[in-house]
Every structure is written in C-alpha cells, then in structure tokens.
Amino acid sequence: MIRAAARTPRTWGASVGFEICPELLDRLVDGFAGPWLPLAESPRPDDAAEPYDCVIIAARTPADVRRAVPLAGLLPRARRVRLVIAEVPPWAAQPVPVPGHEAGWCHLSELRIGRTGTGWWCDARFAEPVAGGEVLVRPSLPCAALTESAAGYAIACGAETLVRIPPSGELTDADVARLRDARGVTVPALPGRPVAAARIVAALCAAGVPVLAAADPARDALLGAELAALLEQADPDRLASDLCREVLSIRLRRCALRRHGAVARWRTIVSATGLAPPLEPTVSILLCTRRPEMIPFAIRQMEAQRGVRAELILGLHGVPARQVAAGSVLLPITVVEAPAEMPFGQVLNRMAAAASGAFLAKVDDDDWYGPDHLADLVLAQLYSGADLVGSAAEFVYLEPIDVTIRRAIATERYAPLVAGGTILITRAMFDAVGGFRPLARTVDGQLLQAVRAAGGRIYRTHGFNYVLRRRYARGHTWQQPLPAFLTSYEEQWRGLVFTELMERQTVLTGGQR
C-alpha cells in the first residue's frame, strides 16, 4: 500500500505594531515562528492563488487592530483565520468578531475566543476559504469622555482622541463609527450650549452608543422627558456587563430615533401645519403552522406587539380551519388554508397574496418574541433603508437539554443572513423577487439569496427581542443539528431565560462562559 506524503500546512502571518520590538512575535503564537510580514508592506493577494490553510494576524494592542482595519484587503484567503492581540488592558472586555459584507461567514464551522497571557486570541474556522480580512475583531474600549476644546468638542478615551466635533454639535457617520468600540460616552453639563449638547447626546443615542450624561435641565428639555428619564437611569456599573450595555443601547436608540429621527421630525412638522400625517404603514404577519396546539401561544405574542399597525395572516398547513379557534380582539386575522402536501414556500406565497401590508413579517409558531419585536424591525428598516431586515438569532433555547445560550453574532450592519423567524421584507422587494420559492425547506435562505441576487440590501438588527426554540433537527425545516449550537457561544444559562427587553419573568443575568 502506498501512502501519500502528508502535506505541510501553509500558513501566512502578518503583524501590526511590532516595528520596534519584532522579537515579541517569536513567542506570541505557538506553532508559528514566521516569517512575519508587516501588514502595511503586504502585497495585494492574488484571488486566483491557492488559499492558505491558516492566516495569522498579530497585533500588539487594540489600537493596532483598529489600524489594521483599512488594510484588511491585503489579507489572503484561508480556511482558518487567527487574530492575536498581545497586550490588552485588564479592563477591556474580550474582542468580538465583526463580520463583513461578504457571504463567507455562511461557511463558519467553529469560532473560539480565549486569553493568552496579557492578551486575547480569536480563532475562526470555515468550511470554505474566505478572505482573511473578513475576520477582524472589535476590541472593547472603556468609557470615553466628551470635553470642550477651542475648536468645539472632543471625545477622548484616555490619551487617545477618538473624534473632534464642531461647535454646532453635529456628528458624522465617520465619527459614530470611531465611537462604536467604547463602552459608553460620558457627557458633562454644558451650560449655555443646550442645543449643541442635545445634538451630541441625541446623535449618540440614536446610533446606539450608550451615554452617561450629567444633569442639564436646558439640554434635557430639548431631548424630551422620555429620553431624559432613560439617561438618568444609565448606571456606569451596568455598562461593564455586555448584556446590560446592549439593553441600554437599544432603549436609548429606540427613544432617540422615534423622537428625533428624520421621519419623526417630518411628522411633527406636518402636524404643526394643521395637516393630518399619513398613517403608519401596516405590517402583515405571516404565521404558518402545522401544529394547532401552538396557535394560541403564537397569537398571544403577536397580540402583544406594540408601536405598529399590524394584521395577522394565519396559514393552516394541513390543518382544517374548523379544528382551530383562531380569534383575536386585538388583531385582524385572515385564515388561509392549504393542503398538507403543498410545499411550505407555496403556502407562504398564498398567505402573502391575502396580506395588505406594506411590510411582510414572517414569524414561527414556537419561538418567543418580545413586545417591541415588530416595531424594532420597522425602525431598523427606516434607518438602514434595507429591503429586508431581520434579527440575529443571538439567544437560543436548547429544549432537549434545557439550556439557553447566547451566541456571538455581529448586529446593526448589512449582512447576508438573518434569523428566518424574524424576516421583515418590503412588499415591493417581495414582489420583485417573486416571493418565496415553492419548496418544502430552506425557504428563508432562498428568499435571502433572491434579495441579494436582485441587488437588494439585507440588514441585521439586534436579537434581544427574540429567542429561538431549538428542538431536535428533525422537527425543523432548518436542519442544523443541536450540537452545532454548542460549538461556539458566549454565555449559557440553565433553563429558559429572557432578556429584559422580552418583558418576561425569568430575566438573564451573568451566565457561564
């Protein structure tokens, strides 16, 4: 018998921030001694070249990681991408992967994050080669602080100035992007400058950057009572928790956008002229089920939705309508019957044909939804302009082992994937792509693919309004096996638990990592 010689793995390494101490690289990554190439001097990769087995990026500090972001296009393709940060301050939280706009993250098979001496490492493995630049991480910064300067204002984190703001208080998208990594921004009272202060605080809140604001009555009067009350409740200790920080971020963003967003301002101006503003668009909820015992549970959750005008299209897939009690005093309900042999996608299209809303929202009969689920999706569609929006399946209840996990999924960005049970699509795009494919399975993925193929944009918002229930794979149209959810998660809790925004009894606290 002839044995093939084992192939030596091909590894490519680049460094950032080690110009004055290259000797540190020799002991930074076990199993790789170089050669290390300074990332700034790397040639642009050849897309036709054979992909590497592993790409390693070594950064000395979190600031060096941020320096590497504009150079991401210099990293070649590989099935494994490892980023190592040598020196991370003890107060900094672990780095979080930031997926890009490409579809490479669809092939993610394993993701691990861990400590190494005084730093962190992030290791991502893929079933297919992906561009190395797709795997960058977001190192967490402590709270930044707003200060007055001769030219206006500045927001700094320690000795590093993150952004400079003109006297008018107007922030740009680039300013907000530089502040994303901060745990929050401390804003002092600015006597005599209420308008500029209100602009800065409202812009930060609308972007989801937590704000710790000192009392300033003149500024708070411009922000409004609801937003001012939320700012009063902001606690520096709560920002240390990723869960609590995100909850505060979402609440501030909701309030700021609903009061100070472009649509809210336009409606206020119209009302001031004495004209009646147009009605809010209707959301048609598509709920298809084969399980009549789940219908009351699902309807109750849709009845609890607030902040939107909604109608419910109930699809009975192989279930006679005479066997179902599907009434509601809070939602208009249209019942659509379909034979059991009809493909799932075709049933959904029949339901969509009976819908009258400007948006179509697909929900599942066994998952959990918070009361602001639909309202947050519509809000995300307004500020993103996307054709399809959805939540991340961050929280998953693994029913067979009675465990709730939280997964690391980057949100508030354009992305190729969203949770199928949270899809909200404009009627125009739904009609443009021909609706769901008439298939029994993978209808969600096929719709996402069709939107991308048509040039549409997909936006993934937070997953704090949603808990995915996972039974055994054979009971789902999505066939990912149960153990796949246990290969990479941030935290886990025993039993079924929820975030604060779900407004249910058992609320998440710090879990086991």
C-alpha positions in Angstrom: 0.0 0.0 0.0 1.3 3.4 -0.9 0.7 6.2 1.5 0.5 9.8 0.3 3.0 12.1 2.0 1.4 14.4 4.5 1.2 18.0 3.2 2.8 20.7 5.3 0.1 23.2 6.2 0.6 26.6 4.5 0.5 29.4 7.0 0.7 33.2 6.3 1.5 35.6 9.1 1.3 39.4 9.3 2.0 41.8 12.1 0.8 45.3 13.2 2.5 47.4 15.9 5.7 45.3 16.4 8.1 47.6 14.5 10.2 48.4 17.5 10.0 45.0 19.2 9.8 42.3 16.5 11.3 39.8 18.9 8.0 39.6 20.7 6.5 37.8 17.7 8.7 34.8 18.2 6.9 33.6 21.3 3.4 35.1 20.6 1.9 32.3 18.5 2.6 28.7 19.3 3.4 26.6 16.3 4.3 29.5 14.0 7.7 31.1 14.0 7.3 33.2 10.9 8.3 34.7 8.7 6.2 37.6 9.8 5.4 40.3 7.3 4.4 43.8 8.4 0.8 44.1 7.2 1.4 47.6 5.7 4.0 46.1 3.4 2.0 43.1 2.3 1.3 42.9 -1.4 -2.3 42.7 -2.6 -3.3 39.0 -2.7 -4.0 37.2 -5.9 -7.5 35.9 -5.9 -6.6 33.1 -8.3 -3.8 31.8 -6.0 -4.3 28.7 -3.9 -5.7 29.6 -0.5 -3.7 29.2 2.7 -4.6 26.7 5.4 -4.2 29.5 8.0 -3.8 33.2 8.1 -2.5 34.8 11.3 -2.7 38.5 12.2 -0.6 39.6 15.2 -1.5 43.0 16.7 0.4 44.4 19.7 -2.5 46.4 21.1 -6.3 47.0 20.4 -5.3 50.3 18.8 -3.2 48.4 16.3 -6.2 46.3 15.5 -8.0 49.4 14.5 -5.0 50.5 12.4 -5.3 47.1 10.6 -9.0 47.6 9.5 -8.2 49.8 6.5 -5.6 47.2 5.4 -8.0 44.2 5.6 -7.9 43.8 1.8 -4.2 42.8 2.0 -5.0 39.5 3.8 -5.2 36.4 1.6 -7.8 33.7 1.6 -7.7 30.8 4.1 -9.9 28.2 5.8 -8.7 29.3 9.2 -8.1 32.9 10.4 -6.5 33.6 13.7 -6.0 37.1 15.3 -3.8 37.5 18.3 -3.7 40.7 20.4 -0.6 40.7 22.6 -1.3 43.5 25.1 -4.8 44.2 26.2 -5.6 46.4 29.3 -7.2 44.4 32.1 -10.4 46.5 32.0 -11.0 45.7 28.3 -13.7 43.0 27.5 -12.9 40.2 25.1 -12.8 41.0 21.4 -15.9 40.3 19.4 -15.7 39.3 15.7 -17.0 41.8 13.2 -18.3 40.0 10.0 -18.0 42.0 6.8 -20.5 42.2 4.0 -19.4 39.1 2.1 -21.1 35.7 2.3 -18.0 33.9 3.7 -19.5 33.8 7.2 -22.1 31.4 5.9 -19.3 28.8 6.0 -18.3 29.4 9.6 -17.8 26.0 11.3 -16.1 27.0 14.5 -15.3 30.2 16.5 -13.2 30.4 19.6 -12.1 33.3 21.7 -9.6 33.0 24.6 -6.9 34.5 26.8 -3.2 34.3 26.1 -1.0 35.9 28.7 -1.8 39.6 28.8 -3.9 39.5 25.6 -6.6 37.7 23.7 -6.9 35.5 20.6 -9.8 34.9 18.2 -9.7 31.8 16.0 -12.3 31.3 13.2 -12.5 28.1 11.1 -14.5 27.9 7.9 -15.7 25.0 5.7 -14.6 27.0 2.6 -11.8 29.5 2.1 -12.7 33.1 3.0 -10.9 36.4 2.7 -8.7 36.8 5.8 -9.8 40.4 6.1 -13.4 39.2 6.9 -12.2 38.2 10.3 -11.3 41.3 12.3 -12.3 41.8 15.9 -13.7 44.7 17.8 -11.6 45.4 20.9 -13.6 46.9 23.6 -12.7 50.4 25.0 -13.6 51.8 28.3 -16.0 54.8 28.6 -14.9 57.8 26.6 -15.5 61.4 27.7 -16.7 64.5 26.0 -14.7 67.7 26.7 -14.9 71.2 25.4 -12.0 72.4 23.2 -11.0 75.6 21.4 -12.4 74.3 18.2 -15.6 72.9 19.6 -15.7 69.5 21.4 -13.6 66.3 21.5 -14.4 62.8 22.7 -11.3 61.0 24.0 -10.5 57.7 25.6 -7.6 58.1 27.9 -4.8 59.9 25.9 -6.4 59.0 22.6 -8.8 61.4 20.9 -11.4 59.5 19.0 -13.4 62.3 17.4 -13.5 66.0 17.2 -16.9 67.7 16.9 -17.6 71.3 15.6 -19.3 73.9 17.9 -22.6 73.1 16.3 -22.5 69.6 17.9 -23.1 67.7 14.7 -21.7 64.2 14.4 -20.9 62.4 11.1 -21.2 58.7 10.3 -17.4 58.5 10.5 -17.5 60.0 14.0 -20.0 57.4 15.1 -18.0 54.6 13.6 -15.0 55.6 15.7 -17.1 55.5 18.9 -18.6 52.1 18.3 -15.9 50.3 20.4 -16.4 52.5 23.5 -18.4 51.1 26.4 -20.1 54.5 26.5 -19.5 58.2 26.4 -19.6 60.4 29.4 -21.2 63.8 28.7 -20.9 66.7 31.2 -23.4 69.5 31.6 -22.6 72.3 29.1 -24.1 75.5 30.5 -25.2 77.9 27.8 -24.9 75.4 25.0 -28.1 73.3 25.3 -28.7 72.9 21.5 -25.2 71.6 20.8 -25.4 69.3 23.8 -28.8 68.0 22.8 -27.5 67.3 19.3 -24.5 65.4 20.5 -26.5 63.3 23.0 -29.3 62.6 20.6 -26.9 61.6 17.8 -25.0 59.2 20.1 -28.2 57.7 21.5 -29.7 57.2 18.0 -26.5 55.4 16.9 -26.7 53.0 19.9 -23.7 54.4 21.7 -24.6 54.4 25.5 -24.4 57.8 27.1 -23.7 58.7 30.7 -25.0 62.3 30.9 -24.7 64.7 33.9 -27.9 66.6 34.7 -28.5 69.6 32.4 -32.1 70.8 32.5 -31.9 73.0 29.4 -30.5 70.2 27.3 -32.9 67.6 28.7 -35.9 69.9 27.9 -34.8 69.7 24.2 -34.3 65.9 24.4 -37.7 65.3 25.8 -38.9 63.7 29.1 -38.7 60.1 28.0 -35.1 60.3 26.7 -34.0 62.4 29.7 -35.5 59.8 32.0 -33.6 57.0 30.3 -30.4 59.0 30.6 -31.0 59.4 34.4 -31.3 55.6 34.7 -27.9 55.0 33.0 -25.5 53.4 35.5 -21.8 53.1 34.9 -21.7 49.8 36.7 -24.2 48.3 34.3 -22.1 49.2 31.3 -19.5 46.7 32.5 -21.9 43.9 31.5 -22.3 43.2 27.8 -25.9 42.3 28.3 -26.9 45.3 30.3 -24.9 47.6 28.0 -26.8 46.4 24.9 -30.2 46.7 26.7 -29.4 50.3 27.5 -28.1 50.9 24.0 -31.3 49.6 22.4 -33.6 51.6 24.7 -31.7 54.8 24.0 -31.7 54.1 20.3 -35.4 53.4 20.2 -36.3 56.6 22.1 -33.9 58.9 20.2 -35.0 57.7 16.7 -38.7 57.8 17.5 -38.5 61.4 18.8 -35.6 62.9 16.9 -35.3 60.8 13.7 -36.0 62.2 10.3 -39.4 60.6 10.0 -40.4 61.7 13.5 -39.3 65.3 12.7 -41.2 65.3 9.4 -44.4 64.1 11.0 -44.1 66.8 13.7 -43.7 69.5 11.0 -46.7 68.2 9.1 -48.8 68.1 12.3 -47.8 71.7 13.1 -49.2 72.9 9.8 -52.6 71.5 10.8 -52.4 68.7 8.2 -53.0 65.1 9.2 -49.9 63.0 8.7 -50.3 59.7 6.8 -51.0 56.6 8.8 -48.1 54.4 9.8 -47.5 51.5 7.3 -49.2 48.2 8.1 -47.2 45.1 8.9 -48.7 41.8 7.7 -47.6 39.0 10.0 -47.2 35.7 8.2 -47.7 32.8 10.7 -47.8 29.4 9.1 -48.3 26.2 11.2 -48.9 22.5 11.1 -49.5 22.4 14.9 -52.9 23.6 16.0 -51.8 23.3 19.7 -49.2 26.1 19.1 -51.7 28.6 17.6 -52.9 30.2 20.9 -49.3 30.7 22.1 -48.2 32.3 18.8 -51.3 34.6 18.6 -50.8 35.9 22.2 -47.3 37.0 21.3 -48.5 38.8 18.2 -51.3 40.5 20.1 -48.7 41.8 22.5 -46.8 43.7 19.7 -46.9 47.5 20.2 -45.8 50.5 18.2 -47.0 49.1 14.8 -50.2 48.7 12.9 -50.5 45.0 12.2 -52.7 42.3 10.8 -52.2 38.5 11.2 -52.3 36.1 8.3 -52.7 32.7 9.8 -51.7 29.8 7.4 -53.1 26.4 8.3 -50.8 23.9 6.6 -52.8 20.7 6.5 -54.9 21.8 9.5 -58.7 22.2 8.9 -59.9 25.6 10.0 -62.9 24.0 11.8 -60.5 22.4 14.2 -58.9 25.7 15.2 -60.0 28.5 17.5 -58.1 31.4 16.0 -60.0 34.5 17.1 -58.5 37.8 18.4 -60.0 41.0 19.6 -56.7 42.9 19.2 -55.6 41.9 15.7 -57.5 41.5 12.5 -56.9 37.8 11.4 -57.2 36.3 8.0 -57.1 32.5 7.9 -55.6 30.8 4.8 -56.0 27.0 4.5 -53.6 24.9 2.5 -53.3 21.1 1.9 -50.6 19.2 3.8 -48.9 18.2 0.6 -48.4 21.8 -0.6 -44.8 23.0 -0.3 -44.1 25.3 2.6 -42.9 28.2 0.3 -46.1 27.9 -1.8 -48.3 28.2 1.4 -46.4 31.3 2.4 -47.0 32.8 -1.0 -50.7 32.1 -0.8 -50.7 33.9 2.6 -48.8 36.8 1.2 -51.4 37.2 -1.5 -54.0 37.7 1.2 -52.0 40.3 3.0 -52.5 44.1 2.6 -49.5 45.5 4.5 -46.5 47.5 3.1 -44.3 45.0 5.0 -44.5 41.3 5.3 -43.1 39.8 8.6 -42.5 36.1 8.9 -42.8 34.5 12.4 -42.5 31.0 13.7 -45.2 29.4 15.8 -42.8 28.1 18.6 -40.3 30.9 19.1 -40.5 33.7 21.6 -40.9 37.4 20.6 -40.7 40.5 22.8 -43.5 43.2 22.5 -41.2 45.5 20.5 -40.1 42.9 18.0 -42.0 44.3 15.0 -41.6 47.9 16.0 -37.8 47.5 16.2 -37.7 45.8 12.8 -39.6 48.6 11.2 -37.4 51.1 12.9 -34.3 49.3 11.6 -35.7 49.4 8.1 -36.2 53.1 8.4 -32.7 54.0 9.5 -31.0 51.4 7.2 -33.1 51.8 4.1 -32.7 48.0 3.6 -35.2 46.0 1.5 -35.2 43.1 4.1 -34.3 43.3 7.8 -34.2 40.7 10.4 -32.8 39.9 13.9 -29.8 37.9 14.8 -30.5 34.5 16.4 -28.4 35.5 19.4 -30.4 33.7 22.0 -31.3 30.1 21.6 -33.2 27.8 23.9 -31.9 24.2 23.5 -35.1 22.4 24.7 -33.7 18.8 24.9 -31.0 19.8 27.4 -33.0 22.8 29.0 -30.2 25.4 28.4 -30.4 28.9 27.0 -27.2 30.2 25.2 -26.1 33.5 23.7 -24.1 33.4 20.6 -21.6 36.0 19.3 -23.3 37.5 16.2 -22.4 40.9 14.9 -25.5 43.1 14.6 -26.6 46.6 13.4 -24.9 46.1 10.0 -25.7 44.9 6.4 -25.2 41.2 6.4 -26.2 38.2 4.1 -28.0 36.3 6.9 -30.8 37.0 9.4 -32.9 34.6 11.5 -35.6 33.1 9.3 -38.3 33.6 12.0 -37.6 37.4 12.1 -37.7 38.3 8.4 -39.4 41.6 7.6 -39.4 42.5 3.9 -40.9 45.3 1.9 -43.8 44.4 -0.3 -42.0 45.9 -3.3 -39.0 43.7 -2.9 -41.1 40.6 -2.1 -43.0 41.1 -5.4 -39.8 41.9 -7.3 -38.1 38.6 -6.4 -41.3 36.5 -6.9 -41.9 35.7 -3.3 -40.8 32.5 -1.6 -39.6 29.6 -3.6 -42.2 26.8 -3.8 -40.0 24.4 -1.7 -40.6 22.4 1.4 -37.4 23.5 3.2 -34.8 26.3 3.1 -37.4 28.9 2.0 -35.8 31.6 4.3 -32.4 31.1 2.8 -33.7 31.1 -0.7 -35.5 34.4 -0.1 -32.3 36.0 1.3 -30.4 34.7 -1.7 -33.0 36.1 -4.1 -32.9 39.5 -2.5 -29.1 39.7 -2.8 -29.3 38.5 -6.4 -31.8 41.2 -7.2 -29.4 43.9 -5.8 -31.4 44.3 -2.6 -29.9 45.1 0.8 -30.3 43.0 3.9 -29.8 44.5 7.4 -29.3 42.6 10.6 -30.5 44.3 13.8 -30.2 43.1 17.4 -31.6 39.8 18.7 -32.7 40.9 22.1 -36.4 40.7 21.2 -36.2 37.1 20.1 -35.4 33.6 21.5 -35.1 30.8 19.0 -36.6 27.5 20.3 -34.5 24.5 19.2 -35.8 21.0 19.4 -34.2 18.1 17.6 -33.3 18.9 14.0 -35.8 16.5 12.5 -38.6 18.7 13.9 -37.5 21.8 11.9 -37.3 23.0 8.4 -33.8 24.3 9.4 -31.8 21.1 9.8 -28.8 22.4 11.8 -28.2 19.7 14.5 -28.4 20.5 18.2 -24.6 20.0 18.9 -23.8 22.7 16.3 -25.1 25.3 18.7 -22.7 24.2 21.5 -19.5 24.7 19.5 -19.4 28.4 19.9 -21.4 30.5 22.3 -20.7 33.5 24.6 -22.8 32.6 27.7 -25.2 29.9 28.8 -27.9 29.6 31.4 -29.8 26.7 32.9 -33.4 26.7 31.8 -35.4 29.1 29.6 -34.5 32.7 30.4 -35.0 36.0 28.6 -33.5 39.4 28.2 -35.1 42.4 30.0 -36.5 43.6 26.6 -38.6 40.5 26.3 -40.5 41.7 29.5 -40.9 38.2 30.9 -40.5 36.8 34.4 -37.1 35.0 34.2 -34.6 37.6 33.1 -31.0 36.9 32.1 -28.1 37.7 34.4 -24.5 36.9 34.1 -24.2 33.4 32.6 -21.5 30.7 32.4 -19.0 31.3 29.6 
